[in-house]
Amino acid sequence: MKKEFIKALLILPGNVLVVIPSLILWATGNGAYTPDPGTPQHWRLLAVVGCATVGLVLAVWTCREFLTTGKGTPAPWAPPKKLVVRGPYRHVRNPMISGVLFLLGAEVLFFGSRPLAGWLALFFLANAIYLPLFEEKGLEGRFGSDYARYKASVPRWLPRLTPWRG
């Protein structure tokens, strides 16, 4: 299972967070960032660190839950065998995607790149279409009424303030 998990991490977030942004920066000539403490750029760097920290915490936490609780990976070829409704999943249905969006946001802020901002928007839009049309239907098929109850109680993107205790 760990081999499948590493493969999933290299292919999915590896492409979304490293390969595609690198190609965008290379193709557009963006990519230079020289922070100057004491200027507004200094505050931008703090926002980068904040976004990256939130994104990394969510990504690691959710991946750990998939591996330990769900007994699977984030990848469609080795999905979790159990429905994961612990940790951040008690607040929002897609904390893993939220983590990736925060990490992409950190990249956008760090490089100050509009093309990277476009990639972030495209990634969000693709997930906003894919999740309800495909992933959620698959989860309903695999987990039945348990997923339907969870889906009715926990929002897709904006987190609940109180954890769901279903």
N, C-alpha and C positions, 0 to 999 in steps of 0.2 A: 504494500500500500504506500509506503514512503517513497518508493521509486515513482509511482504514478503521481503522487503529490508533488514531487520535485519537477516532474515533467509538466504538470499543469501550471505550476508557478512560472517556469521558464517560458512556456508558450503563451499563456494568457496575459498576466500582468507584465511579463517581460517584453512582449510586443507593444502593449498599450502604453507602458510607461517609459520604455527605453528605446526600442527600435523605431517605432513610428515618430515619436518626438525628435529623435536624432536625425532621421531622414528629413523631417520638416525643417529643423534648424539648419541642416546642411543645405537643403534646396533653397531656402530663403535667405541664407547668409546671416541669420540671427545666431546668437549663441554666446556673445561676449557680455559679461556682467562684471563690473568692478564696483563693489559697494564702497561708499564714502561715508564712514561714520560721522554722525552729527548733521547729516543732510536728510531730506525726505527719503532718500534711498535706504537709509538706516532703518527707518520704520517699515519700509517694504521688506527688508531682510527679516525683521521680526515677524511680519505676516507670513513670509515664506516658512520660517521655522515653525510657526504655529500650525499652519496648514499641513506641513509635512509631518509634524508630530501627531496630529489628529488622524491623518490618513494612515500613517504607519501603525499606530495603535489599533485602529479599526481593522486594518488588513491582517495584522498578526493575530489579533484576538479572534476574528471570524474564521481565519484559516485553521487555527487551533481547534475551534469548536467543530468545524467540518471534519477534521481528522479524528478527534477524540470522541465527540458525542455522536456525530453523524456517520462515523466509520466510512468516510469517503473523501472526495476531493471537490474543489470548485468546478472541475472540468466535466463537461457533459458525457465524456467517455468513461468516467469513473465517479458517478454522483454519489452523494451520501445515501446510506441504506436506511438511516433514521432521520426523521424530521428534526431539524435543529431549531429550537425555540428558546435557547438560553442566551445569557450574556446580552450583547447588543441587539440580538434578534428579538428580544422582549420589547424593544422600543421601536424598531423599524424593520421592515421585511428585507431590505437590501443594504445592510451595513457594509458588506464587502464592496459593492459598487460605490457606495458613498465614500469609503476609504480611498478607492482609486480616484474618485473625482477630487477629493482633497489633495491627493498627491499630484494629480495633473494641475490643479490650481496652484500648488506650490511651484511647479515647473513654469507655469505661465508667469507668475509673479517674479520668479528668479530671473528669467530671461527677458521679461517684458515683451513677450512675443505675441503679436496678434494672430499669426497663423497657428500657434500652439493653443490660443484661446479658441480658435475655430475648431481645432481637433477636440478640445474638451467639450465644446457644445455638440459636435457631431457624435462623440462617444456617448454623451448623455442622451441625445435624441435616439440613437440606435438602441440603447437599453430601454428607454421609455416606450419604444415600439416592441422590441423583442420580448421583454419580460411579461407583459400581459398577454401577448398573442401566443407565445410558445412556452416559456419557462413555467409560468404559473399554471398553464393547462397541464403540463407534464407533472407538476407537483400535485395537482388535484388528482390526476390519474394514479400516481404512486402512493399518495398518503390519504386520499379520500376526505372524509369528514373532518379529520384532524386538521388538515391543511385549510379546508374551507372555513372552519371556525377561527383559525389563526389569521387567515387572510381578511376575514370580516372584522377582526379586532385590532389588527396592527397595520398602520399605514405603510404604503410602499416607499415613500421618500422622506416625508417630514416626521421626525420621531415623536412618539408619545412622550409626555413628560413623566408619566408613571409607568413602570414596567408592567407588561401584560402578565397576568398570573394564570392563564388558561390551563 
